[in-house]
Amino acid sequence: MSTKKPDPASVLTHALASIPVTFRSRLIKAYIDLKKNALESRHDAAGMAAGKLCEIVLRLLQNRIHGAHTPFGQQIANFPGECRKLIEAQKTSGNDAERIVLPRALVFMYTMRNKRGIGHVGGDVDANSIDIATMARTADWIVCELIRIHHGLSLEEDQDIVDGLAVRQVPIVWEVAGKKRVLKQDMQAKDQALLLLYMCAESAVLVEDLCEWIEYSNLAVFKQRVIKPMHKQRLLEFDMETETITLSPIGAMYTEENLLESI
């Protein structure tokens, strides 16, 4: 008997079928992007997806409450102000969840995205990991609430979908005590290096750090046998002057097609 898990996009498409497709398709993509990037510790990409999700859900709520929405492609100049308009709308305009509760959740997530240094240089504390985890869980709640409102099945079936979305996933790369560890066992040093670099695609990585994360026994041998051959293959760029490594577009494509897909 097959134990393959259903595709999340298909499950969400069915669960949110009553939402117009112009909102639904964008919402599902942004949510899955947020969850995927949060799981892979790609903080900037997760933050971008969180912002998109907030703007999509806001437009959906505007359409539900006001009967019209800010057009896609047009910037929302004052996001909290638009949420406030929903909260202050007449009670007959919609249910309390769409009019009051969801807009407040959106303001919280949007504010965290913009004010906590995600995607920005500087800041006293690197709070990206816990902030992204919080945004991902808030996104879970927002999507679950939309399913509760829009789903046409029984409460028991709705609850099964909500519970399925809330299941905790094991990350591919685990951050602990300032280090990164690949949790998939028996992965070769080359593939571990590419996977770790993929998770750090927004910045260069010191070769010494990469060697330590993989727990390779000898730094000189690691450079000679693992890093330099991949440099020649253009999978990565090894700057011998600064001792830093940057994943190349070819390396990113290889990682996506050969490592992430298999995991």
C-alpha positions as CSV (number, residue, x, y, z in Angstrom):
1,M,0.0,0.0,0.0
2,S,1.4,3.4,-0.9
3,T,2.3,5.7,2.0
4,K,3.1,8.8,-0.2
5,K,1.9,12.0,1.4
6,P,-0.6,14.1,-0.6
7,D,0.7,17.1,-2.4
8,P,0.2,20.1,0.0
9,A,-0.8,22.4,-2.9
10,S,-3.5,19.9,-4.0
11,V,-4.8,19.6,-0.4
12,L,-5.0,23.4,0.0
13,T,-6.6,23.9,-3.4
14,H,-9.4,21.6,-2.4
15,A,-9.7,23.0,1.1
16,L,-9.9,26.6,-0.2
17,A,-11.9,25.8,-3.3
18,S,-14.5,28.5,-2.5
19,I,-11.9,31.3,-2.6
20,P,-11.7,32.8,-6.1
21,V,-8.7,31.4,-8.0
22,T,-7.0,34.8,-8.4
23,F,-6.5,34.9,-4.6
24,R,-6.3,31.2,-4.0
25,S,-3.4,30.3,-6.3
26,R,-1.3,33.2,-5.1
27,L,-2.1,32.4,-1.4
28,I,-1.1,28.8,-1.7
29,K,2.2,29.5,-3.5
30,A,3.2,32.2,-0.9
31,Y,2.3,29.9,2.0
32,I,4.2,26.9,0.6
33,D,7.2,29.1,-0.2
34,L,7.2,30.5,3.4
35,K,7.0,27.0,4.9
36,K,9.7,25.6,2.6
37,N,12.1,28.4,3.1
38,A,11.6,28.5,6.8
39,L,12.3,24.7,7.0
40,E,15.5,25.2,5.0
41,S,16.6,28.2,7.1
42,R,16.5,30.6,4.1
43,H,15.5,33.5,6.3
44,D,15.4,36.3,3.7
45,A,13.4,34.2,1.2
46,A,11.0,33.1,4.0
47,G,10.5,36.8,5.0
48,M,9.7,37.8,1.5
49,A,7.1,35.0,1.2
50,A,5.6,36.1,4.5
51,G,5.2,39.6,3.2
52,K,3.6,38.3,0.1
53,L,1.2,36.1,2.0
54,C,0.1,39.0,4.2
55,E,-0.6,41.2,1.2
56,I,-2.5,38.5,-0.6
57,V,-4.7,37.7,2.4
58,L,-5.3,41.4,3.0
59,R,-6.6,41.7,-0.6
60,L,-8.8,38.7,-0.1
61,L,-10.3,40.2,3.1
62,Q,-10.8,43.6,1.4
63,N,-12.8,41.8,-1.3
64,R,-14.8,39.9,1.2
65,I,-15.6,42.9,3.5
66,H,-15.6,45.9,1.1
67,G,-16.5,44.1,-2.2
68,A,-13.3,45.5,-3.8
69,H,-9.6,45.1,-3.2
70,T,-6.3,46.8,-4.0
71,P,-5.3,45.5,-7.4
72,F,-2.5,43.0,-7.7
73,G,0.6,44.8,-8.9
74,Q,-0.4,48.0,-7.1
75,Q,1.5,48.8,-3.9
76,I,-0.3,48.8,-0.6
77,A,0.9,52.1,0.8
78,N,-0.3,51.7,4.4
79,F,-0.7,48.1,5.3
80,P,-1.8,48.6,9.0
81,G,-4.2,51.4,7.9
82,E,-5.9,49.0,5.4
83,C,-6.2,46.4,8.1
84,R,-7.7,49.1,10.4
85,K,-10.4,49.8,7.8
86,L,-11.4,46.1,7.9
87,I,-11.6,46.1,11.7
88,E,-13.7,49.3,11.7
89,A,-16.1,48.1,9.0
90,Q,-19.7,47.6,9.9
91,K,-20.6,44.3,11.6
92,T,-22.9,43.4,8.7
93,S,-19.9,43.5,6.3
94,G,-18.6,40.0,7.3
95,N,-17.9,37.6,10.1
96,D,-15.8,38.6,13.1
97,A,-12.9,36.3,12.0
98,E,-12.5,38.0,8.7
99,R,-13.3,41.5,9.9
100,I,-11.4,41.6,13.2
101,V,-9.2,38.6,14.1
102,L,-7.4,37.9,10.8
103,P,-6.5,41.6,10.1
104,R,-4.8,41.7,13.5
105,A,-2.9,38.6,12.8
106,L,-1.8,40.1,9.5
107,V,-0.6,43.3,11.1
108,F,1.5,41.2,13.6
109,M,3.2,39.1,11.0
110,Y,3.7,42.1,8.6
111,T,5.2,44.2,11.3
112,M,7.6,41.4,12.4
113,R,8.6,41.0,8.7
114,N,9.4,44.7,8.3
115,K,10.8,45.7,11.7
116,R,12.9,42.7,12.9
117,G,15.8,43.0,10.5
118,I,14.8,40.2,8.2
119,G,16.3,41.0,4.8
120,H,18.1,44.0,6.3
121,V,21.7,44.6,7.3
122,G,22.4,45.5,10.9
123,G,20.6,45.1,14.2
124,D,21.9,44.2,17.6
125,V,20.6,40.6,17.7
126,D,20.2,38.1,15.0
127,A,16.6,37.0,15.7
128,N,15.9,35.6,12.3
129,S,15.5,31.9,13.2
130,I,12.9,32.5,16.0
131,D,11.2,35.3,14.1
132,I,10.8,33.1,11.0
133,A,9.5,30.2,13.1
134,T,7.0,32.5,14.7
135,M,5.8,33.9,11.3
136,A,5.5,30.3,9.9
137,R,3.3,29.3,12.8
138,T,1.2,32.5,12.4
139,A,0.9,31.7,8.7
140,D,-0.3,28.2,9.7
141,W,-3.0,29.7,11.9
142,I,-4.1,32.2,9.2
143,V,-4.4,29.4,6.6
144,C,-6.2,27.1,9.0
145,E,-8.7,29.9,9.8
146,L,-9.3,30.5,6.2
147,I,-10.0,26.8,5.7
148,R,-12.4,26.8,8.7
149,I,-14.3,29.8,7.2
150,H,-14.4,28.6,3.6
151,H,-14.4,24.8,3.6
152,G,-17.6,23.1,2.8
153,L,-16.9,19.8,4.6
154,S,-17.8,18.7,8.1
155,L,-16.1,20.1,11.2
156,E,-14.3,16.8,11.7
157,E,-12.9,16.9,8.1
158,D,-11.9,20.5,8.5
159,Q,-10.0,19.6,11.7
160,D,-8.2,16.8,9.9
161,I,-6.9,19.3,7.4
162,V,-5.9,21.8,10.1
163,D,-4.1,19.1,12.1
164,G,-2.3,18.0,9.0
165,L,-1.0,21.5,8.3
166,A,0.2,21.8,11.9
167,V,2.4,18.7,11.9
168,R,6.0,19.6,12.7
169,Q,8.5,18.9,10.0
170,V,12.1,17.9,10.6
171,P,14.5,20.3,8.9
172,I,17.2,19.2,6.5
173,V,19.8,21.4,8.1
174,W,19.7,22.0,11.9
175,E,21.2,25.1,13.4
176,V,22.6,24.5,16.9
177,A,25.1,26.5,19.1
178,G,26.3,28.6,16.1
179,K,26.9,25.6,13.9
180,K,24.9,23.9,11.1
181,R,24.4,20.2,10.8
182,V,23.0,18.1,7.9
183,L,20.5,15.7,9.5
184,K,20.5,13.2,6.6
185,Q,22.8,10.4,7.5
186,D,25.4,8.9,5.1
187,M,25.6,11.9,2.9
188,Q,29.0,12.5,1.2
189,A,31.1,15.5,2.2
190,K,30.6,17.1,-1.3
191,D,26.8,16.9,-1.0
192,Q,26.8,18.1,2.6
193,A,28.9,21.1,1.5
194,L,26.5,22.0,-1.3
195,L,23.5,21.6,0.8
196,L,24.9,23.8,3.6
197,L,26.0,26.4,1.0
198,Y,22.5,26.3,-0.5
199,M,21.0,27.1,3.0
200,C,23.5,30.1,3.2
201,A,22.9,31.3,-0.3
202,E,22.5,34.9,0.8
203,S,26.1,35.1,2.0
204,A,29.6,33.7,1.6
205,V,30.8,31.0,4.0
206,L,34.2,30.6,5.5
207,V,35.8,27.4,4.3
208,E,36.9,26.7,7.9
209,D,33.3,26.9,9.1
210,L,32.0,24.7,6.4
211,C,34.7,22.1,7.2
212,E,33.7,22.2,10.9
213,W,30.0,21.9,10.1
214,I,30.7,18.8,8.1
215,E,33.1,17.6,10.7
216,Y,35.8,16.8,8.1
217,S,38.9,15.7,9.9
218,N,41.5,17.8,8.0
219,L,40.9,21.3,6.7
220,A,43.8,21.2,4.1
221,V,42.5,17.8,2.7
222,F,38.9,19.2,2.7
223,K,40.0,22.1,0.5
224,Q,42.0,19.9,-1.8
225,R,39.6,17.0,-2.2
226,V,36.2,18.5,-1.8
227,I,36.2,22.3,-2.4
228,K,38.8,22.8,-5.2
229,P,37.3,20.1,-7.5
230,M,33.8,21.7,-7.1
231,H,35.4,25.1,-7.8
232,K,36.8,23.7,-11.1
233,Q,33.3,22.4,-12.0
234,R,31.9,25.8,-11.2
235,L,29.5,24.4,-8.6
236,L,30.9,27.0,-6.2
237,E,33.4,29.9,-6.1
238,F,36.3,29.5,-3.7
239,D,38.1,32.8,-3.0
240,M,41.5,31.6,-1.7
241,E,42.4,35.2,-0.6
242,T,39.5,35.6,1.8
243,E,39.0,31.8,2.4
244,T,35.3,32.1,1.6
245,I,33.0,30.0,-0.5
246,T,29.9,31.1,-2.5
247,L,27.5,28.7,-4.2
248,S,27.1,29.2,-7.9
249,P,23.9,29.1,-9.9
250,I,25.0,25.8,-11.3
251,G,25.6,24.5,-7.8
252,A,22.2,25.7,-6.7
253,M,20.5,24.0,-9.6
254,Y,22.4,20.8,-8.8
255,T,21.4,20.9,-5.2
256,E,17.7,21.4,-6.0
257,E,17.6,18.7,-8.6
258,N,19.8,16.1,-7.0
259,L,19.7,16.7,-3.2
260,L,16.5,18.4,-2.2
261,E,14.4,16.3,-4.4
262,S,15.8,13.1,-3.0
263,I,15.2,14.3,0.5
